């Protein structure tokens, strides 16, 4: 799958996208795996209440959402209207 990072998440992690393989089944499982990987991920994901997630371009609200067969997971800060 591809993982996309936007805004300050991209800056904290140091990349806007990465190809990633995981055996995790949920978004929270993926996040926990990334956090355990390197300190830069732990810093980026330290406050999950302010991070928005989309799985295959669909915004999700439950971090227990399945990522089985997902092609893309995107992480971004809350968006403001204009």
C-alpha positions in Angstrom: 0.0 0.0 0.0 1.0 3.6 -0.3 1.0 5.8 2.8 0.5 9.5 2.3 1.4 12.2 4.8 0.3 15.8 4.5 1.3 19.1 6.1 3.1 19.0 9.4 2.9 15.2 9.4 4.9 15.2 6.2 7.4 17.5 7.8 7.7 15.4 11.0 8.1 12.1 9.2 10.3 13.5 6.4 8.4 12.2 3.4 5.1 12.8 1.6 4.6 9.1 0.6 6.0 5.7 1.1 5.3 2.3 -0.2 4.7 0.1 2.8 3.9 -3.6 3.4 2.2 -4.6 6.7 0.4 -7.5 8.2 -1.7 -5.1 10.3 -5.5 -5.4 9.8 -6.6 -1.9 11.0 -5.6 1.7 10.8 -4.7 1.8 14.5 -2.6 -1.4 14.0 -0.7 0.4 11.2 -0.2 3.5 13.3 1.1 1.5 16.2 3.5 -0.4 13.9 4.8 2.9 12.5 5.2 4.4 15.9 7.3 1.5 17.0 9.4 1.8 13.9 11.2 5.1 14.5 10.9 8.1 16.8 9.9 10.4 14.0 6.7 8.4 13.6 6.1 8.5 17.4 6.4 12.3 17.3 4.0 12.7 14.3 1.4 10.4 15.8 1.6 11.5 19.5 -1.9 13.1 19.5 -4.2 11.0 17.4 -7.2 13.2 18.3 -6.0 15.8 15.8 -5.1 13.5 12.9 -7.5 12.7 10.1 -7.3 9.5 8.1 -8.5 8.4 4.7 -8.5 4.8 3.5 -8.6 4.5 -0.3 -9.7 8.2 -0.5 -12.6 7.8 2.0 -12.4 9.7 5.2 -12.8 7.4 8.2 -13.6 8.2 11.8 -12.9 4.9 13.4 -9.3 3.8 13.8 -10.4 0.2 13.9 -11.3 0.5 10.2 -9.9 -2.3 8.2 -7.0 -1.8 5.9 -7.1 -5.3 4.4 -6.7 -4.9 0.6 -6.3 -1.1 1.0 -4.2 0.5 -1.7 -3.8 3.8 0.1 -3.9 5.2 3.6 -3.5 9.0 4.0 -2.8 10.9 7.2 -3.5 14.7 7.5 -4.3 17.4 10.0 -7.8 18.8 10.3 -8.8 20.9 7.3 -10.3 24.3 7.6 -12.9 25.7 5.2 -12.3 28.8 3.2 
